[in-house]
Amino acid sequence: MTRRSARPSRVIRLLAAASGAASAFALAIAIARPWSMFFWSDAAYGGLLAGLALSFVAAAFVYVREQRAPARANAAQVARYLVVAAVVLAVPWFVWIQPFKALWLSMYAGAVAGFVALGLRGLQSVPRRLELVAFNLCLALLLAEAALRVLAAVSTSPVFAVGASPSEVFARFRKAPGERHLGFACDERGFCDRLVRAPGTKLVAGIGDSFGFGLVPQALHYTTRAEQDLDGIEIYNASVIAAGPAEYLRLLVEDVLPLRPDAILCAFFVGNDVEESERFGARWPLLARLLDREQLMLGVLPKRLWAIAQSREGDARPGAIQGEDAEPGTPMPWLEDPALEAPTMSASAFLEVELRRARFVCAGDDDAAWSRCFAALDALIAAASGVPIAFVVIPDEFQVEDALWASVAASGYERDRPQRILGEGLRARGIAVLDLLPAFLAVPPLPDGQRHLYHRRDTHWNRRGNEVAGRELARFLSGWLAR
C-alpha cells in the first residue's frame, strides 16, 4: 500500500465502522421499541428492519474489503463524495421524513449509512467530470443555505422569520419604547399600553401575540373596551406580535410577574399557537434547526417570496397594517366600514393560510403538537406562582365565518375542536377559560352574509371583533375576579 492511498483507506475504514455502528444502533432501537413505529404497517416495519440489517452488512463488507484491497480513491475524492452524499440524502429527508424527530433521524441514518460507505468503493469508476459537476452543484447548495441562514439571523425582516427562537421573536417584533403603532406611542417596555395602577384598583396583566398587541388603535382594543365596563380593574397589555407559548412564558417571568399583578390573562390564538408550541422546550434544538423542513431556507424562502408576490393588492405593501404609521388623530374610516379596508392578503393566499390552519387543528392528527402545547401551558401555570391565571381562547376566522368554514372544512373536521381540547385540558387543571367562539358565532351576519369581525383577509380582529371580545372579557373578569 502506498503512502498516498493509506490515508484515504484509513478514512474509508473509519467511515465504514461508523456506518456499521449507526446501522446496528438503529436496528437495536427498532427491535427494542416497536411501539415507536406502532402506526407503521407490518410490511413497512419489516422493510425497515431489513433495510437496517442490509445497511449493516454493507458497512461490514466495506470495512473488510478495505482491509484486504483498499479502494483506489484519494482524499479529495472521498471529501467530494461525502458532500454530494449529504446533499442528495437530504432531499428525501426534507421531503418525506418530517417534522424532525431524533428517532426518525437515527432510523434514516442507520438505513443509508452502510450504502453510503458502499459507494466509497466505487468512486474510482465515476467519470471525473461528472464527479466535479455533482460536487460543485451540491457545494453551491450548501453554501447558499448557509448564507441564507446567516442573513436570516441578522435580518429584522419578517420574510426571514423562519424557525425563530423566543429571543429572535422578541428581537424582530417587540416595539421600541416610544415607537408608534396606529397613532399610539408604545410605553417604556415596548408594549402598546400604559400602566397606570391607580390606588384601589386590581391589576390584570395580559400576555399574548398580535391579538393582544392589537391591530386596531389602542382606544379600540378589546382590553380597553373591557375596562370601560369594569370598576376598579385595570388591564395592562404585555403582548408582542408573532409571540407564541414559548414567548408567553418569557413575558410572564420577565415582564409581568415583576409588576405584582392581581391576576394574569393569557390570550391563546388557536390559529397558530398550538403549532408554535414547537418553540417551547424543543429537544435537540441544534439538530432541529438544521434538519427541520420548516427551517430549510432554500425550501421556505422561495415559497414565502412567492406568497408575498401573489398577495400584492395594487400598490399596497403585503402584510402591512393599514394606518400603522399614522399620526394621532388621523381619520381611519375603514374602522367604521369594513368595506373600505384594504386586504392584507390576496384571496388565494388568505385561503391557503386558512386551509392549512384548519387542517392542523380541526382534523385530529396533531396529538404531538397538543402534547407540546400543554407542556408549555403547564409551564405558564407553574410560573404564575400562585397568581390566578386564566386563558382567553381566540378563534380563527375560519371558525367564525360560515362561508369560509365551508371552503376549508373537509370530511371529519371538527369546527370547535381546538376550543374543546383546550377547554377540557385547562379546566381539568383548575384553570378558568373564556372561549370567545360562541359569542362570535352569535353575532348576526351583515347583509352580505358575513359577520365582518376580522380585518379584511387578515385573520386578526377589526374594530367590530374587538368590541365583541371586550364585552365578553368584561363579563368574564367580573365573575372570575369576584370568586
C-alpha positions in Angstrom: 0.0 0.0 0.0 1.5 3.4 -1.0 1.6 6.4 1.4 -0.8 8.2 -0.9 -3.6 5.6 -0.6 -3.0 4.6 3.0 -4.7 7.7 4.5 -7.9 7.6 2.4 -8.1 3.9 3.1 -8.0 4.6 6.9 -10.6 7.2 6.4 -12.9 4.8 4.5 -12.4 2.1 7.1 -13.3 4.6 9.8 -16.4 5.7 7.9 -17.4 2.1 7.3 -17.0 1.4 11.0 -19.1 4.4 11.9 -21.7 3.4 9.4 -21.9 -0.1 10.8 -22.3 1.3 14.3 -25.1 3.7 13.2 -27.0 0.8 11.4 -26.5 -1.5 14.4 -27.7 1.1 16.8 -30.8 2.0 14.8 -31.6 -1.7 14.3 -31.4 -2.3 18.1 -33.7 0.7 18.7 -36.2 -0.5 16.1 -36.3 -4.0 17.6 -36.4 -2.9 21.2 -39.0 -0.2 20.7 -41.5 -1.5 18.2 -44.2 0.7 19.8 -42.4 3.8 18.5 -43.5 2.6 15.0 -46.9 1.4 16.0 -48.6 3.3 13.1 -46.5 1.5 10.6 -47.9 -1.4 8.7 -46.3 -4.8 9.3 -44.7 -4.7 5.9 -43.2 -1.2 6.4 -41.8 -2.2 9.8 -40.4 -5.4 8.3 -38.9 -3.4 5.5 -37.2 -1.0 8.0 -35.6 -3.9 9.8 -34.5 -5.5 6.6 -33.0 -2.2 5.4 -31.2 -1.6 8.6 -29.8 -5.1 8.5 -28.6 -4.7 4.9 -27.1 -1.4 5.7 -25.0 -3.0 8.5 -23.9 -5.8 6.1 -22.9 -3.2 3.5 -20.8 -1.3 6.1 -19.2 -4.5 7.3 -18.4 -5.5 3.7 -16.7 -2.2 3.0 -14.6 -2.4 6.2 -13.4 -5.9 5.4 -12.6 -5.1 1.8 -10.7 -2.0 2.8 -8.5 -4.2 5.0 -7.7 -6.6 2.1 -7.9 -4.4 -1.0 -8.1 -0.6 -0.4 -10.2 1.4 -2.8 -8.2 3.5 -5.3 -9.5 6.8 -4.1 -7.7 9.9 -2.9 -8.6 12.2 0.0 -10.1 14.8 -2.3 -12.4 12.3 -4.0 -13.6 11.0 -0.6 -14.4 14.5 0.6 -16.2 15.4 -2.6 -18.2 12.2 -2.4 -19.3 12.9 1.2 -20.5 16.4 0.3 -22.6 15.0 -2.6 -24.0 12.2 -0.5 -25.0 14.6 2.2 -26.9 16.8 -0.2 -28.5 14.0 -2.1 -29.7 12.2 1.0 -31.1 15.4 2.4 -33.7 15.5 -0.3 -35.8 12.5 0.8 -35.3 13.6 4.4 -36.7 17.1 3.9 -39.4 15.9 1.5 -40.8 12.8 3.4 -39.3 12.4 6.9 -40.7 15.4 8.7 -41.0 17.0 11.1 -37.7 16.5 12.7 -37.5 13.8 15.4 -34.4 12.2 16.8 -35.9 8.7 16.3 -36.6 9.3 12.6 -33.1 10.7 12.2 -31.5 7.6 13.8 -33.6 5.3 11.6 -32.8 7.1 8.4 -29.1 7.4 9.2 -28.9 3.8 10.0 -30.7 2.7 6.9 -28.5 4.7 4.5 -25.1 4.7 6.3 -24.0 1.3 5.0 -24.9 2.1 1.5 -23.1 5.5 1.7 -20.0 3.5 2.8 -20.5 1.1 -0.1 -20.5 3.9 -2.5 -16.9 4.8 -1.5 -15.8 1.5 -3.1 -17.0 2.7 -6.5 -15.5 6.2 -6.6 -12.7 5.3 -9.0 -15.3 4.3 -11.6 -17.1 7.6 -11.6 -16.0 9.9 -14.5 -14.0 12.8 -13.1 -16.0 15.5 -14.9 -19.4 14.1 -13.6 -17.9 13.9 -10.1 -16.8 17.5 -10.2 -20.1 18.8 -11.6 -22.1 17.0 -8.9 -19.7 18.2 -6.2 -19.8 21.9 -7.3 -23.6 21.8 -7.6 -24.0 20.3 -4.1 -21.4 22.6 -2.6 -23.2 25.6 -4.1 -26.5 24.5 -2.5 -24.8 24.0 0.9 -23.2 27.5 0.7 -26.5 29.1 -0.4 -28.3 27.6 2.5 -25.6 28.7 4.9 -25.6 32.2 3.5 -29.4 32.5 3.8 -29.3 31.3 7.4 -26.7 33.9 8.3 -28.8 36.5 6.6 -31.9 35.3 8.5 -30.0 35.5 11.8 -29.1 39.2 11.3 -32.1 40.4 9.3 -35.1 42.1 11.0 -37.4 41.4 8.0 -40.3 39.1 8.7 -39.5 37.4 5.4 -36.7 35.7 7.2 -38.6 34.8 10.3 -38.2 31.1 9.8 -37.9 28.8 12.8 -37.3 31.7 15.1 -36.3 31.2 18.7 -38.0 33.1 21.5 -35.2 35.6 21.7 -35.3 36.1 17.9 -39.1 36.7 18.0 -38.6 39.5 20.6 -35.7 41.0 18.6 -37.7 41.2 15.5 -41.2 42.1 16.7 -41.0 43.8 20.1 -41.6 47.5 19.7 -39.0 50.1 20.9 -40.1 52.5 23.6 -42.0 55.4 22.1 -42.4 53.6 18.7 -45.8 54.4 17.3 -48.5 51.8 16.5 -51.6 53.1 14.8 -51.1 56.6 16.4 -50.2 55.3 19.9 -46.7 55.6 21.3 -45.6 52.3 22.9 -44.6 52.5 26.6 -41.1 52.2 28.0 -41.4 48.4 27.9 -42.3 48.3 24.2 -46.0 47.4 24.8 -48.9 49.1 23.3 -50.5 50.3 26.5 -49.9 52.5 29.6 -49.6 51.1 33.2 -51.5 53.5 35.5 -52.3 51.4 38.6 -54.5 53.8 40.4 -54.9 53.2 44.1 -57.5 50.7 45.0 -57.6 49.0 41.5 -56.9 45.4 40.7 -54.2 44.9 38.0 -54.9 42.2 35.4 -51.8 41.7 33.3 -52.4 40.3 29.8 -49.9 38.4 27.7 -50.4 37.4 24.1 -49.5 37.8 20.4 -50.7 40.2 17.8 -54.3 39.8 19.1 -53.1 41.0 22.5 -50.9 43.7 21.0 -53.8 44.9 18.8 -54.3 45.6 15.1 -56.7 48.5 15.9 -55.9 51.8 17.7 -55.3 51.2 21.4 -58.5 53.0 22.3 -60.5 50.4 20.4 -58.6 47.3 21.6 -60.6 44.7 23.4 -58.9 45.1 26.7 -59.5 48.9 26.6 -63.1 48.2 25.7 -63.4 45.7 28.7 -62.0 48.3 31.1 -64.9 50.6 30.2 -67.4 48.1 31.7 -65.3 47.3 34.8 -64.9 49.3 38.0 -61.6 49.1 39.9 -59.9 46.8 37.4 -57.0 47.8 35.1 -55.9 45.6 32.3 -52.2 46.0 31.2 -51.3 44.6 27.8 -47.9 42.9 27.8 -48.1 41.4 24.3 -45.7 41.0 21.3 -46.6 40.4 17.7 -45.6 36.9 16.5 -45.2 35.6 20.0 -46.2 32.1 20.9 -46.4 29.9 24.1 -42.6 30.0 24.5 -42.6 33.7 24.4 -45.6 33.9 26.7 -43.6 32.2 29.3 -40.7 34.7 28.9 -43.2 37.6 29.0 -44.7 36.2 32.2 -41.5 35.8 34.0 -39.6 38.8 32.8 -42.3 41.5 32.3 -45.5 40.5 34.1 -44.6 39.0 37.4 -42.3 41.9 38.5 -45.4 44.1 38.2 -47.0 42.0 41.0 -50.4 41.7 39.2 -53.5 40.5 41.0 -54.3 38.2 38.1 -52.9 37.1 34.7 -54.7 36.7 31.5 -53.2 34.7 28.6 -54.7 35.2 25.1 -54.3 31.9 23.2 -55.0 32.0 19.4 -56.0 28.6 18.1 -54.9 29.5 14.6 -51.2 29.2 15.3 -50.4 28.9 19.0 -50.7 25.1 19.0 -48.2 24.8 16.2 -45.9 27.4 17.6 -45.6 25.5 20.9 -42.8 23.8 19.0 -40.5 26.6 20.2 -41.2 25.6 23.8 -38.8 23.0 25.3 -37.6 21.7 22.0 -35.3 18.6 22.3 -32.1 18.6 20.3 -32.6 22.2 19.3 -29.5 22.5 17.1 -30.4 19.4 15.1 -33.9 20.6 14.8 -32.8 23.9 13.4 -30.6 22.1 10.9 -32.9 19.3 9.9 -36.5 20.5 10.2 -38.1 21.3 6.9 -39.7 24.4 8.2 -36.3 25.9 8.9 -34.8 25.0 5.5 -34.3 28.4 4.0 -33.9 27.1 0.4 -37.3 25.5 0.8 -39.2 28.0 2.8 -37.9 31.3 1.4 -38.9 30.8 -2.2 -42.4 29.8 -1.1 -42.6 32.8 1.2 -41.5 35.2 -1.6 -43.9 33.7 -4.0 -46.7 34.1 -1.5 -45.8 37.7 -1.0 -45.8 38.3 -4.7 -49.2 36.6 -5.0 -50.5 38.7 -2.1 -49.9 42.1 -3.6 -53.1 44.2 -3.9 -52.4 47.2 -6.1 -49.6 49.3 -4.6 -50.2 48.1 -1.0 -47.3 46.6 0.8 -48.2 42.9 1.5 -48.6 42.2 5.2 -48.8 46.0 6.1 -51.1 47.2 8.8 -53.3 49.8 7.3 -52.6 53.1 9.2 -49.6 51.7 11.1 -47.6 54.8 10.8 -50.4 57.3 11.2 -50.2 60.3 13.4 -52.6 60.7 16.3 -56.0 61.9 15.2 -55.6 60.6 11.6 -59.0 59.5 10.3 -59.3 55.8 9.7 -62.7 55.3 8.0 -62.2 51.6 7.5 -62.6 51.1 11.2 -66.2 52.0 10.9 -66.9 50.5 7.5 -65.0 47.2 6.8 -65.7 47.6 3.1 -63.3 50.5 3.0 -60.4 48.4 4.3 -57.5 47.3 2.0 -57.0 43.5 2.3 -53.8 42.2 3.8 -53.6 39.1 1.6 -54.8 38.1 -1.8 -57.8 35.8 -1.9 -55.8 32.8 -2.8 -53.0 33.4 -0.2 -55.6 34.0 2.5 -57.5 30.8 1.7 -54.2 28.9 1.7 -53.4 30.1 5.2 -56.9 29.2 6.5 -56.8 25.8 4.8 -53.5 25.0 6.5 -54.6 26.1 9.9 -58.0 24.3 9.7 -56.2 21.1 8.6 -53.8 21.4 11.5 -56.2 22.0 14.4 -59.5 20.5 13.2 -58.5 17.3 11.5 -57.4 15.2 14.5 -53.9 14.3 13.6 -52.0 16.7 15.8 -51.5 14.8 19.0 -47.8 15.5 19.3 -48.4 19.2 18.8 -51.1 19.3 21.6 -48.7 17.4 23.9 -46.1 20.2 23.4 -48.8 22.8 23.7 -50.0 21.6 27.1 -46.4 21.3 28.3 -46.0 25.0 27.5 -49.3 25.8 29.2 -48.3 23.8 32.3 -45.1 25.8 32.5 -47.0 29.0 32.3 -49.4 27.9 35.1 -46.4 26.8 37.3 -44.5 30.1 36.6 -47.5 32.1 37.7 -46.5 31.0 41.2 -50.0 31.2 42.8 -51.2 34.3 41.0 -54.6 33.5 39.4 -54.2 32.9 35.7 -56.9 32.4 33.1 -56.9 31.9 29.3 -58.8 33.6 26.6 -59.2 31.3 23.7 -59.3 33.3 20.4 -61.0 31.7 17.4 -59.6 31.8 13.9 -61.7 33.4 11.2 -62.5 30.1 9.5 -64.4 29.1 12.7 -66.5 32.3 12.7 -67.4 32.9 9.0 -69.7 30.2 7.8 -68.8 30.6 4.1 -65.1 30.4 4.9 -65.6 27.3 7.0 -67.4 25.7 4.1 -64.4 26.5 1.9 -61.7 25.0 4.3 -63.5 22.1 6.0 -63.2 18.5 4.9 -64.8 15.3 6.0 -64.1 14.6 9.7 -63.1 18.2 10.5 -64.5 19.4 13.9 -65.1 23.2 13.8 -64.6 23.8 17.6 -62.1 21.0 18.2 -59.2 23.3 19.5 -61.6 25.0 21.9 -62.9 21.7 23.2 -59.4 20.3 23.7 -58.1 23.4 25.4 -61.2 23.9 27.5 -61.2 20.3 28.7 -57.4 20.3 29.4 -57.3 23.6 31.2 -60.5 23.1 33.3 -59.1 19.7 34.4 -56.2 21.7 35.8 -58.5 24.0 37.6 -57.9 26.9 35.2 -60.6 29.3 34.1 -61.2 29.6 30.4 -63.0 32.2 28.3 -64.0 30.7 25.0 -64.9 33.5 22.6 -66.2 31.3 19.7 -69.8 31.1 20.9 -70.0 34.9 21.3 -68.5 35.4 17.8 -70.9 32.9 16.2 -73.8 34.7 17.9 -73.1 37.9 16.1 -75.8 38.3 13.3 -74.3 38.5 9.8 -74.4 41.7 7.9 -76.5 41.9 4.6 -73.7 40.2 2.6 -73.9 37.1 4.9 -70.6 37.7 6.7 -70.1 38.8 10.3 -67.1 41.0 9.5 -65.3 40.7 12.8 -61.9 40.4 11.3 -59.8 42.7 9.2 -60.3 42.0 5.5 -58.4 38.8 4.5 -56.0 39.2 7.5 -57.2 36.8 10.3 -57.0 39.5 13.0 -59.9 41.3 14.7 -61.1 44.6 13.4 -63.0 47.2 15.5 -66.2 45.1 15.5 -64.3 41.9 16.6 -62.5 43.8 19.4 -65.9 45.2 20.5 -67.4 41.7 20.9 -64.2 40.3 22.6 -64.1 43.3 25.0 -67.7 42.9 26.1 -67.2 39.2 26.7 -64.0 39.8 28.6 -65.6 42.3 30.9 -68.3 39.8 31.8 -65.7 37.1 32.3 -63.5 39.1 34.6 -66.4 40.3 36.7 -67.3 36.8 37.6 -63.7 35.3 37.8 -62.2 38.0 40.0 -65.2 38.0 42.3 -64.6 34.4 43.3 
